[in-house]
């Protein structure tokens, strides 16, 4: 771990660790024929005052990403015509009940640094004294069948997962010190091309009729006309299984929102508290969806209402486009004010996504899984819970050091 005086400026600029399958331009998503674009890749910033983690995921993560993509492709889409306002039948109610019976988001942990000979039975024996274990997934090489040295364990509750982190992190297993941290699943959807004259109640009724587990709906209001919305929304679900079920139904070509074909994609997870020593000193923000040609001065002017901004970093992407950047404050309290849920940011009518930046951690040479605090996509395919196909429990590691 770096010294505390250095941590504040050592943030991870690996964009893929923050955003997950979000379209580059939120405004483009609400058009009649929106196009999705991938996020920027690696980049480097030549700044003597900063140290950034540009490391890409190792071979194991590449395998996981490739498998996750194939899993999404293989997931069968609902063939019947979708009618948002139709009453839910008995079969659908049974499916909904099964989805809601699965563990909630935040109940799964990542365990790394495992001995090669550790089995799923060993992990179950390790975890069951802590709380009711729902599933153990030891990740193995597809060709050799050997353990990759890490696993995911799902508990029946968030409380058990938190307890597991406290008890298992830095514990020894078969002579090796293991690491345990929270693993978050994707459970937040972006829905674009929403009729702009719809109220939140009208939109909520449609979304809740599609599938179960809707927890919060954020229908973005038009600042110029409070009676209308901006044409897009974010919906948070109880767990990934509920979110993916609704996502698949809304991706059906026959599903409409008052005649509009919606844009459906996974949204970036909301910022999750990271209680690590490094994260507790972060004073920088990660900002996504910055419009083209936005100057650093304009960004600074927008965010300095929360406190003194010492620096704005907007690194270039692969094609020169830079739709994300980093805002550095003089005080951590200013950064915390800036990421409150009540704060909304727009530039030229485009909504910005703002979260705390991740601190860079020292690179780990042991094991095959890349560790760094923050949201790191590690989506792994496995048989669907409750008989459901798809990726009902793809994981996002959230390491604590």
N, C-alpha and C positions, 0 to 999 in steps of 0.2 A: 504494500500500500504506500502511496506517495505521501510525503510530509503534508500536514494540513495546510501549510502556507502555499503549496503548489496546487492543491486539488481544485481550488476555485477556478483556475483557468485551464484545467485539464479536462476537457469534455470530449466525448466521443462524437465525432462528426460523421459516423457511418449512418447515412440516411435510412437505409433499410431497417435499421434497428429501431426506428421510431414509427415509421408509417407502414401500413400493411394493405396493399392492393387498393389504395385510395387513388382516385383520378387526380391528375396534376392540377386541373382547373375545375373548381367546384362549379363555376358558372357554366362551363361546357356541359356539365352533367344534366342540367335542366333543359337543354335544347331538345327539339323533337327527335334528332338523330345524333345523340351524344357519342363521343369517342372516348375510350379509356386509354390512358397512357400510363406506362410504368414509371416508377420513381427514378430519380437519378442514381447513378452508381457511385463508385469510389471517386474521391477527389482529394487533392492535397492543397493545403494552405501554407504558404511560406511566411510564417510569422515566428520570429524568435521568441516571442512571449508565450506562445501556445505549444502544447504537445497534444497531438490528436491520435486517436487509435484508428488507423486506416486498415487494420487487418480484416480480411474477408473470412468467412466461415471456412472451417476445415472440410476435409473430404466427407466427414460424417454428416455435416449440415447440408452439404450439396446433395448427398443422397436423400436426406430427409426432404429437402425442398422439391427435388425431382419426384419423389414418391407422392408428396402432397399434391403436386400438380396433376399427376396421373389419377390420384384419388378423386380430385374434383371433376376431372374429365369423365371418370367412370360412373359418377353418381347419376343415377337415373333421374330424369326430370319428370315431373308429374304430367301425365299425358292428357287427363281430362281437362275440359274447359274450366278455368277458375272463375268463380263468381264471388267477389269480395263480400257481398252483403248476404250471401246465402247462409241459411242456418247450418250449424255443424251437426252432421249425422252421428249415429252411434259409433260407427267405425272410427270416425275422426276423433270422437271424444276419447275412445280407448287409446288411440295413438298419442293424443295430447297428454293423457294421464301417464303413459309410459315415459314420455319425454320429461315430464315434470318430476318423475320419480328418480331421475338420474341426479348425480351430485351437482350442486350449484357451482357457478363459476367461482374460482378461488379456493377450491377444495383439493387441488392437485399439487404435488410437490415434485421437484426435480432432484434427483440424487446422482451426483457425479463422483468421479474418482474411485469407482468401484473396482475391486479385484477382478481379474479376468475370469476367475472360476466362481464368482458369485452367481447364484441362481435366483430365479424369481421366488423360489421357496425360501431362500435365505432372506430376501428382502421382505417377504410377507411376515416371516418370523420376527424380523427387526421392527416392523411397523405396527403389527397388530396389538402389541401391548400399549401403544399410544392411543389408538382409537380404531373404530370400525373401518376396515379397508375394503374399498369397492373393487379396485383393479390394480394389478401390478403389471407394468410393461417394461421388460428388460430389452433394450435396443441391441439388435444383433446385426452383424454383417450379412448381407443377402447371399453372398456367394459362399463364404466360409462357415457361416453360422456361429461365429465367435462373438462374444460380447463386445460391444463398443465401449464399455466402461461407464455407462450411465443408464438411468432408468427413470420412469415416471410412475408415481404411486398416487392413486386417487383415493381420497377418504370420503366418508359419507357427509362430512361437514367441514366448513371453513375453520372451525375451532380446532379440529383434529389436525388439519394441515399446518396451522400456526404452531401448534404444540410440537409437531414433528420437526419443524425447522429449528425450534429452540433446543430440542433434545438430540437431534441427529447431526446438526452441522458441526463439523470438526471431530466427530466421533470416529473411533477406529472400528473397521470391519475386516476381519481376516488379515490384520497387520497393516492395512492401508487407511489413511485418514480420508473420510468421505466428506462431501459437501452437499448441503441440502438447502434448497431455496424454493420460493414460491413459483409455480408454473401457471401462468394465466392462459386461458383459452380465448379464442376470438368469440365474442358474444355481442358485438355491436355492428349494426348495418347502416350503410348510407343508402338512402332512397331519394332518387332525383326525379324530376319531371312531375312533381306533385302539382295538381291544379292550384293555382295561386289564390283562388277565391275560397278554398277550403279552410274551415276553422280547425283548430287542434282536435276538438271533439269529433268532428266528421272524419278526420284522418285517423284518429285513434280507433274509432269503431271499425273501420276497414281493416286496419292492421291487426287488431285483436281477433277479428273473424278469420284471418289467414292462418294463424297458428298461436300456440300457447306461450306463456312465459314472458310476455311483454312487461318490462319493469318501468322504463322511462322513455318518453317520446319527446324529442327536441325538434319541433317544427320551427324552422328559422323564420322569424318575422321580417317583414319589409320595414326598414326604419323610416322610410318616407311615407308609408301608408300602413298603420298598425292593423287595419282590417284585412290586410292581405299578407300572404307568406312569400318567401323568396323562391319557392319551388323545390325545396329539398329539405330533408330531415335526417336525423340520426335516431336510431331505435336501439335501446339496450335490452337484452334478453336475460332470463334467469340463468341460462347456460348455453354452451355452444350448440348442443343438440337442438334446442328450441330455435335458436337463430338460424341454423343451417336448414332446418325444416321449412321455416317461413321463406328463407332465401330461395330455396329450390322452387317453391310454389309460385313466388312472385316472378321468377325468371321464365315461367311458362309464357309462350307467345300470346296466349289468350287472356292473360291476366292484364287488366287495365285499371287505371285510376280515372274514372269518369271519362273514358275514351283515350286517356294518355297511356303510352307504354312507359312504365317507370324504368329508371336506371337503378340497378341493384348491385351493390358491391360491399365487401367487407370494409368497415371503417377502422381507423386506428383506435386502439384501446384508449380509454380515458387514462390519464396519468395515475399510476398506482403508487402509493407511498413507499418510498425506499428508505429504510432506516439504517442503512450502512453508514459507516463513518465518513466515507468519501461523499456520499450523496448528501449528507447533512451539511456540507459546506458549499454546495453548488450555488453559484450566483448567476448562472446563465440560463437563457431560454432557447428552446428549439422552436422555430417558427416555420410552418409549412403553408403552401399555396400563395406565396408572394407573387403578385403579378409581374410580368416581364417589364424590364426597364425601370423598376422601382429603385430609387436611390437609397443609399444607406442613411442619408440625412432625413429622408421621409420616414424611414423605419424608426430612426432614433427619436424623431419628433412624436411619433405615435406612442412609443413606450416610455418616454421619460416622465410621463405624468405620475408614474409609480416611484420614481427616484432617479438618481444620477445614473445615466447610461455611460459606461466607460468605453465600450467598443461595440461595433456591429460588424459581424463577419458574414459575408455572403459568397461562399465559394462557388466556382463554376461547376456545372455538371458535365456529363460526357459530351453532349452536343452544344455546350456553351450556355444552355438554358439553366437558370438558377431560380428555382421556385421555393427555395428554403434558405434559412439563414440562422444565425445565432446572435442573441442579444445579451451582452454582459453588463451586469449592474455592479455598482460599487458595494451595495449591501445586499445580503441574502433576503432580508425582509422585503425588499422591493420586488425581487423575483417571485416570492411567494404571493404577494399581492397581485402580481400580473397574471398568475395562473388560476385565480379563483374562478369558480363556475359562473359567477355573476359578470365576469369580464368578457366582452365580445370585441373583436377587432375586425375592421374592414379597411381595405384599400381599393379605391376605384370600384366599389361595389362588390368586391370579392372577399369572402369570409376567410380569415386566417385560422389555422390550427396552431395552438400554442401549448407547449408542455415544458416542464423543466428539462434542461439538458442532462445527459448522462455523464457521470464522471468517467474518465479513462482509468482503466485498471492495468496493473502490470500484466504483461502477457504471460500466459501459463504454458509451460512446455510439456507438462504431464497430461496424458489423456488425449482424447480425440475430440472433445467438445469445447468450442470456444466460449470462454466465460467472460462476461462483462456485465456490470449492473445495468439495468434498464430493460426495455422490451426487445427481446431478440427472437425472431421467428424460428420456431423449431417444430413445425407442423408435421406430425407423424401419422401415417395411415394405420388403421386397424379396423377390425370388424366393428360395425356400428353397435352402440349400446341398444339394448331392447329390440334388436332385430332391424334397426334402421341403417340403411346404407349411407355412404357419404363420409364426412370427416367430423363426426359429432364430438370429438374431443381432441382436436388439434391443439398443440400446446405452444405457449410462448413463455420461455424461461425468464425468470426475474430473479437473478442471483443476488444473494446477500453475502457480504464478506465480513 
